[in-house]
Amino acid sequence: MGIVDDGLNKAVQQAFTRPIPKSAGAQMRYLVKQLKGTRAVAQQLGVSQRTVERYVKDQIRRPRPDLAQRLADAVRQRWQPRVRAEARKRAATSTGVVVDVRARFGFTAAPGTTDDARIRHLSLALPPPQHAARLFEAQQAGASEQQLRELAGQALGEVYFRDGGRRAAGLDVQFTDIEQLEIAL
């Protein structure tokens, strides 16, 4: 997972209508129900089947920090799939997304102008829903972090640097060295 992928996931998680289970036992029971067995959960989390059974029965209450993180991530990944799909669909068809990014942007420009890359802090809406649709479709298809960065860079270049197509059409925007990225639906 990369910074753009994490940003997209966090944006969709904001649409959750219920919080994920808090206790380790409740999280294990949820995973056992989703994966239809303790063996599958044990394989995914990298623990023994007996350990999973003990969490399910609340015989163990506090997991190690690394296991707690893997457990929470596994639950969050499967939590409210219909709500998650609806949020993606809404962003991809009507509302778009809001991106708050601090990154290095550079571009190729006409001779005699400066095209040096520099750190910029941009906070702007990507109103045409096709930008959000491309990002979510690429994420669902298993695109790499670099591919997601390129799509995000194209979207930001279109909206910010080219002002929706009203500025120089030949502007090629590079989007690198992301320091922070937040995406909201």
N, C-alpha and C positions, 0 to 999 in steps of 0.2 A: 504494500500500500504506500502511496505517496501523498504529497500534500494536497493535490487537486482532488484525488480520489477521496481522501479523508474529508475534505471540505464539502464535497457532494454528499457524502454519507451523513455528515453532521447536519446539513441543510434539510435532508429528508427526515432525520430523526426529530427535528423541531416540530414536525407535523404529528408526532405520536400523540394519541389521546389518553394513553395510560402510561405510567412509568413502568420500567422493567422491574421484575422482582428484585428485592433488595438482599435477602439472605441467600447464602450459598446453597442451602437445602432447597429453597424455592426455585433458584436458578437451575439446579441439577434436575429437579423434577420436571421443569419446563423442557429442558433439553432431552430428557429421556422420553417424554411424550412426543416431542417433535421428531426425534431420530428413531423412535420406535424400539428402544432397547438400551440397556446399560453398556453393552459391548461397543456399540457405535459411538456413544458419548465418551467412553474410556479411550477409544482409539483417537478420536478427534482432539481430546484434551491432553493426551499423552500420560494418562494415569492408568492404574489397574481397574478392572471391572469391580473388584471388591471395594475399592476406594469410592467409586461412584455410588455403589449400593449403600455405603455408610453415610455418605452425604444425603442421599435420598431419605434415609431413616432418621436424619438429624443426629447421628452418632458423632459426626464431626461437624463443628459449627464454623470454624475459621480456617479458610484455606491459606496456603502460603501466598505471598504477594504475587508471584508470577502466575500461579494457578488461578488466583482470584481475577487477574487481568484477562487471562485466556477465557475463563468462564464468562465473565461479563461481556467480552467481545463476541463470543459465540452466541450468547443470548440476544445481544443487541442486533446482531446480523440477521436473526430470524424473527425478531419481534415485530408484530403487526404488519405482515406482508401486504395486506390489502390497503391499509392506510398509507404505507410507503409507496405502493404502485399508484394510488390516487394522487398523492402529492407530486410524484414525477410527471404524471399525465397532465395535471393542472399547470405545472410550471412549463411543460413542453408545448402546451396548446394555447394557453391564454395569458398567464401572468409573467412568465419569464423568471429571471433570477436577479438578485442583487449581489454584486461582487465587491468585496473590500480587499484590496491586495496591495502589498508593499513588495515591489520586485524591481529588477533591473529591466528596463525597456530600451531597446535600440531599434533603429530602422534604417533602411536605405533611402536616401533622399537625393535630390537633385545636386549636381556639382555646385560647390560654393556655399552649401549650407552645412550645418553641423548635424551629424548623424551619430555622434558618440552615445553609447548606451549610458544611462544613468538611472539611479534609484528614483522611482516615483511611487507615491502613495495615491492610489485611485480608489474611489468608492463610487460606483455607478451602477445603474440598472442596465441590464441587457434586455431591453423591452421586446425586441422581436423574439418571439418564442422559439424560432428555429435554432437560436444559439443554445438555449437550454436543452432543446430536443437532441441536438447533435452531441452535447456533452453527456447526457444521460444514456443515449443509445450507445455511444462508444464505451461508457463505463459498463453497461450491461453486457456488451460484446467481449469484455475482457481486455480493453485497450491498455497499453502500457502507460506509465506515468508520463513519458515523453510525448506520446500521442495526445494525452489529455491536456498537457501544457500547450501543445501546438494549437489545439482547438480553442482553448481559453485565450491564447494569444491572438488568434484570428478574430475571435469575438470582440475582445477588447480593442484590437486595432480597428475593426469596423466601426464600433460605436464611439470610441474616444478619439483616436488619431485621424480617422477619415470622416468623422461626424456623420455617420450613417450614409456614406457615399458622396457627400458634398465636397469633400476635400480630395487631395491628390489620390487618384486611383492606383497609381503605381507604387504606393507606399508598402513596403514589406516589413512587418513588425516582428521583432524577435522578443520573446518573453522568457527570461532566464533568471536564475538566482532569486527564487522566490523566498522572501523572508517571512511573510505571513500571508495567509489567505483565508478569508471567511466568505461563505456563500450562504445566502438566505433566500428562501422561496417567497 
